[in-house]
Amino acid sequence: MILAALIDLGVPVDHVRKKLRCIGNFELIVSRVKQQGVSARSVHFKIKKPIKVERFIPVITKSTLPSGVKSQAITIIQRIFDVERKVHRIKHLHLHELADTDTLLDITSALVAIDYLKVCKIYSRAAKVGQGFIKTVEGNMPAFNFATAELLRDFPVHILPISAELTTPTGAAILSTIAEPRAEIVLSKIKGIGLGAGAMHIKGYSNLLRVFKAEVADILTDECIVIETNIDDMSPQDYEVLFEYLYEAGALEVFLTPVIMKHSRPGILLTVLCPTYSDKIINVIFNQTTTIGLRIRHTKRLKLKRSISKISSPYGPVRIKIIEYDGKKRISLEYQDIKKIALKKKIPLSKVRAQLTKFVDKKMPS
């Protein structure tokens, strides 16, 4: 479905065929089908000479595929191998429901098509999985099968009320390796749309994968968890250690706000931002503070595009943060770097910051 959608998006079929000749003897068949009245591409491989699973990585290593495609393909295949061994507790690999050569071709063809598009970034919504049970060669198994679940660890998953395998282990491995998950994606300009159809027909649903080629807005959106609590009986000295524990546990931001509480008592509002709900962070708060309760809520964030770069300065290597918005760039110095320089050189921090800011402005004009 991934390859079919990318071909529908505009990747030439002949390009894929040419690049995959070094993999094995097969025929790539592309057709146009309809799902729930919607026209989409469908592909399948007619394999003339099967490739055994133990030959997957050697075949890719010796191939003439682009180096980036090779490395990603090996990463994806190795992840599938590791998960299958873990799920079945075996040393010798057997891919069970996965057709050996089909798996190899699905992975390499998808990566070849993506490489052709030369995109800067791949984003994905939550992976869609089914519920209930499906029939397999080994009996009834969960529609959201064991290998797929393992491959989607740390990746958002949306369980639909459909008794069907909506995401396969191969699809899960590809998606969770190449894509960055986002709850919301702002497409400022759509340049192409591709629809790939699956072979399975699901009553009442279109079994389609849709991909967009687009420009992404400078403002990125995501979601995080906000944990808050009011504290009025804790020594201010204890907050320093609390901050260290919270950041070590994975907090995105931690800050304190002075507040007036009941009976006009001065207190502190502790606010912690987390990427997801975290028992670890909650345990830190309960163990390291005097609070007896927390408020937890989901919130959306708008973020500007940013990147970290390291430059050579008169004081040595310095990291800078580059923020982009509306076609313009803003540069800020990494505080910890200028602090180290100031302490090492015994120069006022303000002087180091001023000199480095002047240097960076000349070196990297916005």
C-alpha positions as CSV (number, residue, x, y, z in Angstrom):
1,M,0.0,0.0,0.0
2,I,2.9,2.4,0.7
3,L,4.5,1.7,-2.7
4,A,1.1,2.0,-4.4
5,A,0.4,5.3,-2.8
6,L,3.8,6.7,-3.7
7,I,3.4,5.6,-7.3
8,D,0.0,7.2,-7.4
9,L,1.7,10.3,-6.0
10,G,4.1,10.4,-9.0
11,V,7.0,8.1,-8.5
12,P,7.6,6.4,-11.9
13,V,7.0,2.7,-12.0
14,D,10.0,2.2,-14.3
15,H,12.3,3.9,-11.8
16,V,11.2,1.5,-9.1
17,R,11.7,-1.5,-11.4
18,K,15.1,-0.4,-12.5
19,K,16.4,0.2,-9.0
20,L,15.1,-3.1,-7.7
21,R,16.6,-5.3,-10.4
22,C,19.6,-5.8,-8.2
23,I,17.4,-7.4,-5.5
24,G,16.0,-10.4,-7.3
25,N,14.0,-11.9,-10.1
26,F,10.4,-10.6,-9.9
27,E,7.7,-8.7,-11.8
28,L,6.1,-5.5,-10.4
29,I,2.5,-5.3,-11.5
30,V,0.6,-2.0,-11.1
31,S,-3.1,-1.5,-11.6
32,R,-5.8,0.9,-10.9
33,V,-8.7,-0.3,-8.6
34,K,-11.7,1.1,-6.8
35,Q,-12.3,1.0,-3.0
36,Q,-15.7,2.2,-1.9
37,G,-16.0,4.0,-5.2
38,V,-12.6,5.8,-4.8
39,S,-10.0,5.2,-7.5
40,A,-6.5,4.2,-6.2
41,R,-3.4,2.4,-7.3
42,S,-2.7,-1.2,-6.4
43,V,0.6,-3.1,-6.7
44,H,1.8,-6.6,-6.2
45,F,4.9,-8.6,-6.9
46,K,5.0,-11.7,-9.0
47,I,8.1,-13.5,-7.7
48,K,10.0,-15.7,-10.1
49,K,12.8,-16.8,-7.7
50,P,12.2,-16.6,-4.0
51,I,14.8,-15.3,-1.6
52,K,15.2,-17.0,1.7
53,V,14.9,-14.8,4.8
54,E,18.5,-15.4,5.9
55,R,19.6,-13.8,2.6
56,F,17.7,-10.5,3.0
57,I,20.6,-8.5,4.5
58,P,23.4,-10.0,2.4
59,V,21.3,-9.3,-0.8
60,I,20.8,-5.7,0.3
61,T,24.4,-5.2,1.3
62,K,25.7,-6.4,-2.1
63,S,23.0,-4.5,-4.1
64,T,23.5,-1.3,-6.0
65,L,20.8,0.5,-4.1
66,P,21.6,4.0,-2.8
67,S,23.5,4.0,0.5
68,G,20.7,5.7,2.4
69,V,18.2,3.1,1.1
70,K,20.5,0.3,2.1
71,S,21.0,1.5,5.6
72,Q,17.3,2.1,6.3
73,A,16.3,-1.2,4.7
74,I,18.8,-3.1,6.9
75,T,17.5,-1.2,10.0
76,I,13.9,-2.1,9.2
77,I,14.6,-5.7,8.4
78,Q,16.7,-6.2,11.5
79,R,13.9,-4.7,13.6
80,I,11.4,-7.2,12.2
81,F,13.9,-10.1,12.8
82,D,14.5,-9.0,16.4
83,V,10.8,-8.6,17.1
84,E,9.9,-12.0,15.6
85,R,12.5,-13.7,17.7
86,K,11.2,-11.9,20.8
87,V,7.6,-12.8,20.1
88,H,8.2,-16.4,19.3
89,R,11.2,-16.9,21.7
90,I,13.2,-18.6,19.0
91,K,16.8,-18.4,17.8
92,H,16.2,-19.4,14.2
93,L,14.0,-16.9,12.3
94,H,10.7,-17.8,10.7
95,L,8.5,-15.0,9.5
96,H,5.2,-17.0,9.9
97,E,2.5,-15.0,8.1
98,L,5.0,-12.8,6.3
99,A,5.8,-14.0,2.8
100,D,9.6,-13.9,2.8
101,T,10.5,-12.3,-0.6
102,D,7.4,-10.1,-0.5
103,T,8.6,-8.6,2.8
104,L,12.0,-7.8,1.3
105,L,10.5,-6.2,-1.8
106,D,7.8,-4.2,0.2
107,I,10.6,-2.6,2.3
108,T,13.1,-1.9,-0.4
109,S,10.5,-0.7,-3.0
110,A,9.0,1.8,-0.5
111,L,12.4,3.2,0.4
112,V,13.4,3.5,-3.3
113,A,10.2,5.4,-4.0
114,I,10.7,7.8,-1.0
115,D,14.3,8.3,-2.1
116,Y,13.1,9.4,-5.5
117,L,10.8,12.1,-4.0
118,K,13.8,13.7,-2.1
119,V,11.5,14.9,0.7
120,C,13.0,16.6,3.7
121,K,10.9,15.0,6.4
122,I,8.2,12.3,6.7
123,Y,5.3,12.8,9.2
124,S,2.6,10.4,10.1
125,R,-0.6,10.3,12.0
126,A,-1.2,7.5,14.5
127,A,-1.0,4.0,13.0
128,K,-4.4,2.5,12.5
129,V,-4.9,-1.0,13.8
130,G,-7.9,-3.3,14.1
131,Q,-9.5,-5.1,17.1
132,G,-10.8,-8.6,17.7
133,F,-9.3,-11.7,16.2
134,I,-8.4,-12.9,12.7
135,K,-7.7,-16.3,11.2
136,T,-4.1,-17.2,10.5
137,V,-2.2,-20.4,9.6
138,E,-1.6,-20.9,13.4
139,G,-5.2,-20.3,14.5
140,N,-7.0,-17.2,15.7
141,M,-4.7,-14.3,16.5
142,P,-5.3,-10.7,17.6
143,A,-6.0,-8.3,14.6
144,F,-3.4,-6.0,16.3
145,N,-0.9,-8.8,16.3
146,F,2.0,-9.3,18.7
147,A,4.8,-8.4,16.3
148,T,3.0,-5.2,15.1
149,A,2.4,-4.1,18.6
150,E,6.1,-4.5,19.5
151,L,7.2,-2.6,16.4
152,L,4.9,0.3,17.3
153,R,6.3,0.8,20.8
154,D,6.6,4.5,21.4
155,F,4.5,5.2,18.3
156,P,0.9,6.5,18.6
157,V,-1.7,3.9,17.8
158,H,-5.4,4.4,16.9
159,I,-7.5,1.2,17.5
160,L,-10.5,1.1,15.1
161,P,-13.7,-1.0,15.6
162,I,-12.7,-3.3,12.7
163,S,-11.9,-7.0,12.9
164,A,-9.1,-6.9,10.4
165,E,-5.3,-6.6,10.3
166,L,-5.1,-2.9,9.3
167,T,-1.3,-2.6,9.9
168,T,1.0,-5.4,9.2
169,P,4.4,-5.9,10.9
170,T,6.2,-4.9,7.7
171,G,4.1,-1.7,7.5
172,A,4.6,-1.0,11.2
173,A,8.4,-1.4,10.8
174,I,8.6,0.9,7.9
175,L,6.3,3.6,9.3
176,S,7.9,3.7,12.8
177,T,11.4,3.8,11.3
178,I,11.1,6.5,8.7
179,A,8.3,8.7,10.0
180,E,7.9,11.2,12.9
181,P,4.5,10.8,14.5
182,R,2.4,14.0,14.9
183,A,-1.1,14.4,16.3
184,E,-1.6,17.4,14.0
185,I,0.2,18.3,10.8
186,V,-0.1,21.8,9.2
187,L,0.2,21.5,5.4
188,S,0.7,25.1,4.1
189,K,0.7,23.9,0.5
190,I,-0.3,20.5,-0.9
191,K,1.6,19.6,-4.0
192,G,0.5,16.1,-4.6
193,I,-1.8,13.3,-3.2
194,G,-1.4,9.6,-3.7
195,L,-3.8,6.8,-2.8
196,G,-2.7,3.2,-2.4
197,A,-5.2,0.3,-2.1
198,G,-4.9,-2.8,0.0
199,A,-5.9,-6.2,-1.4
200,M,-8.4,-6.8,1.5
201,H,-12.0,-5.5,1.1
202,I,-13.5,-4.4,4.4
203,K,-17.3,-4.0,4.3
204,G,-18.2,-0.3,5.0
205,Y,-14.6,1.0,4.9
206,S,-12.2,2.0,2.2
207,N,-8.9,0.1,2.6
208,L,-6.8,3.0,1.4
209,L,-3.5,4.7,2.4
210,R,-3.3,8.4,1.5
211,V,0.0,10.2,1.3
212,F,0.6,13.9,0.8
213,K,3.6,15.7,-0.7
214,A,3.4,19.2,0.7
215,E,5.2,22.2,2.2
216,V,4.9,22.1,6.0
217,A,4.1,25.4,7.8
218,D,6.9,27.0,9.9
219,I,4.7,26.6,12.9
220,L,4.6,22.9,14.1
221,T,1.9,21.6,16.3
222,D,2.0,18.8,18.8
223,E,0.4,17.8,22.1
224,C,1.8,17.4,25.6
225,I,0.7,16.7,29.2
226,V,0.6,19.5,31.8
227,I,0.9,18.4,35.4
228,E,0.3,21.1,38.1
229,T,0.1,21.3,41.8
230,N,0.0,24.1,44.5
231,I,2.6,23.8,47.3
232,D,2.8,26.1,50.4
233,D,4.8,24.1,52.9
234,M,8.1,23.2,51.2
235,S,11.5,24.7,51.6
236,P,12.6,26.7,48.5
237,Q,16.0,24.9,48.7
238,D,14.4,21.6,47.8
239,Y,13.2,22.7,44.3
240,E,16.7,22.6,42.8
241,V,16.9,18.8,43.4
242,L,13.3,18.4,42.3
243,F,14.1,20.0,38.9
244,E,17.0,17.7,38.4
245,Y,14.9,14.6,39.1
246,L,12.1,15.8,36.8
247,Y,14.3,16.5,33.8
248,E,16.0,13.2,34.4
249,A,12.6,11.5,34.3
250,G,11.8,13.1,30.9
251,A,10.1,16.4,31.6
252,L,10.1,18.9,28.7
253,E,9.7,22.0,30.9
254,V,9.6,22.6,34.7
255,F,8.8,26.0,36.2
256,L,7.5,27.7,39.4
257,T,5.0,30.5,39.7
258,P,4.3,32.4,42.9
259,V,0.7,32.2,43.9
260,I,-1.6,33.3,46.8
261,M,-3.4,30.3,48.2
262,K,-6.3,29.9,50.7
263,H,-6.1,31.8,53.9
264,S,-3.9,34.3,51.9
265,R,-0.9,32.1,52.3
266,P,1.9,32.6,49.7
267,G,2.6,29.4,47.8
268,I,4.2,28.0,44.7
269,L,2.5,26.6,41.5
270,L,4.6,23.8,40.2
271,T,4.1,23.2,36.5
272,V,5.6,20.3,34.6
273,L,5.2,19.7,30.8
274,C,5.6,16.1,29.6
275,P,5.6,14.6,26.1
276,T,3.1,11.9,27.3
277,Y,1.5,10.7,30.5
278,S,4.4,9.5,32.7
279,D,4.1,7.5,35.9
280,K,7.8,8.1,36.4
281,I,7.4,11.9,36.5
282,I,4.3,11.6,38.8
283,N,6.3,9.4,41.2
284,V,9.0,12.0,41.3
285,I,6.6,14.8,42.2
286,F,4.9,12.7,45.0
287,N,8.3,11.5,46.4
288,Q,10.1,14.8,46.2
289,T,7.5,17.3,47.2
290,T,4.9,17.7,50.0
291,T,1.9,17.8,47.6
292,I,-1.0,15.4,48.1
293,G,-2.7,15.9,44.7
294,L,-2.1,16.8,41.1
295,R,-4.0,18.3,38.2
296,I,-3.3,16.7,34.8
297,R,-4.5,17.9,31.4
298,H,-3.8,17.5,27.7
299,T,-2.8,20.7,25.8
300,K,-1.7,21.6,22.3
301,R,1.5,23.4,21.5
302,L,2.6,25.6,18.6
303,K,6.3,25.5,18.0
304,L,8.5,27.2,15.5
305,K,10.9,25.1,13.5
306,R,14.3,25.0,15.2
307,S,17.6,23.2,14.8
308,I,20.9,23.0,16.7
309,S,24.2,23.7,14.9
310,K,27.8,23.8,16.2
311,I,30.1,26.5,14.9
312,S,33.8,27.3,15.5
313,S,34.3,30.5,17.4
314,P,37.3,32.4,18.8
315,Y,36.5,30.7,22.1
316,G,36.2,27.2,20.5
317,P,33.1,25.2,19.4
318,V,29.8,26.8,20.4
319,R,26.2,25.5,19.8
320,I,23.6,27.8,18.4
321,K,19.9,27.4,18.0
322,I,18.4,28.4,14.7
323,I,14.7,29.3,14.8
324,E,12.8,29.8,11.5
325,Y,9.5,31.6,10.9
326,D,8.0,33.4,7.9
327,G,11.1,32.9,5.8
328,K,13.3,34.5,8.5
329,K,15.9,33.1,10.8
330,R,16.6,34.0,14.4
331,I,19.8,32.7,16.1
332,S,20.4,32.3,19.9
333,L,23.5,31.0,21.7
334,E,23.4,27.9,23.8
335,Y,23.5,29.2,27.4
336,Q,25.5,26.3,28.9
337,D,28.3,26.8,26.3
338,I,28.8,30.5,27.0
339,K,28.6,29.8,30.7
340,K,31.5,27.3,30.4
341,I,33.5,29.7,28.4
342,A,32.9,32.5,30.9
343,L,34.0,30.3,33.8
344,K,37.0,28.9,32.0
345,K,38.3,32.2,30.7
346,K,37.2,34.1,33.8
347,I,35.4,36.7,31.6
348,P,32.0,38.2,32.5
349,L,29.2,36.1,30.9
350,S,27.7,39.2,29.5
351,K,30.9,40.1,27.6
352,V,31.2,36.5,26.2
353,R,27.6,36.7,25.0
354,A,28.1,40.1,23.4
355,Q,31.3,39.0,21.6
356,L,29.9,35.7,20.4
357,T,26.6,37.3,19.3
358,K,28.6,39.8,17.2
359,F,30.7,37.0,15.8
360,V,27.7,34.8,14.9
361,D,25.8,37.7,13.3
362,K,28.8,38.3,10.9
363,K,29.2,34.5,10.2
364,M,25.6,33.6,9.8
365,P,23.5,36.7,8.7
366,S,19.8,36.1,8.9
